[in-house]
């Protein structure tokens, strides 16, 4: 069977009948086996079949069917990723451009992407089966690496693509171009090119802005630039972003979502843009971008004790 193709638009959750749930996860987490047991019980209570990725064969109950990744994508109506945001980012790449919706259950500590805490798992599955959810199509950023006018790599990320020197603390000399116009040469530790989804990741640490997920844009955040005028930028999705590596030395890499790397070289021409395929996330009515930001970033500090009588 072939994976489900990417569909245009974002249909309401109620139009997606969930009869089969596929499970991905971080097998190293001690919380995973009991979490899967809870998910299995919830699925059986609602007449839904649970399938698991073959990498989880050692931690799922013996009566749960395990499948290779391609077969799992073809069979599942929804993929549930158990773990932290790193697990979600790996799961997004495993979708490989298909339109299978992805739901994250947080077994980690931060969880911007995995916004369902484990205590709410049963409630989430009940809402999933009832169609009480909606789907959000999230932008991905792609990069084509040209070397001597030949494409040597094509990479896609849900959060960000980062140019830096890896473990070597050296500056890189680069040129930045937007829609063919040069913004000049600059020296710095690297550049983060992120999606709105990734705006709260490395982009935020590098001084870039937080961006609501539905805004059609990409973000460019120089890392420690040796020029005060080189500031973070927000550009609309159609913008052609080009970065030319003028001088790197050994060790420059392009990192995909903090998990995979490609080694770069002097003279490489990197062309960034919005990927054709988007990642479709399952969101429930209680999900709120701004509530998550307040909770995760502690906006406003500790809540004041409410006055007596109010």
Protein Blocks (a to p, Z undefined) as FASTA:
>chain_A
ZZddddedjddfklpccfbdcddddfkbmklmmmmmmmmmmmmmnopacdddfklmmmgc
fklccddfklmmmmpmbdcdeddfklmmmmmmmnnopabdcddddfbfnommlmccfklm
mmmmmmmmnopacddddddddddddeehiafbdcddfkbccddehjaccdddddddeehi
agbjaddfbdcdddfklmmmmmmmnopacddfklccdddddehiabfklccddddfklcc
ddddfbgbghiacdeehlaccdddehiacdddddfbdcdddddfklcfklmmmmmnoggi
aaddddehZZ
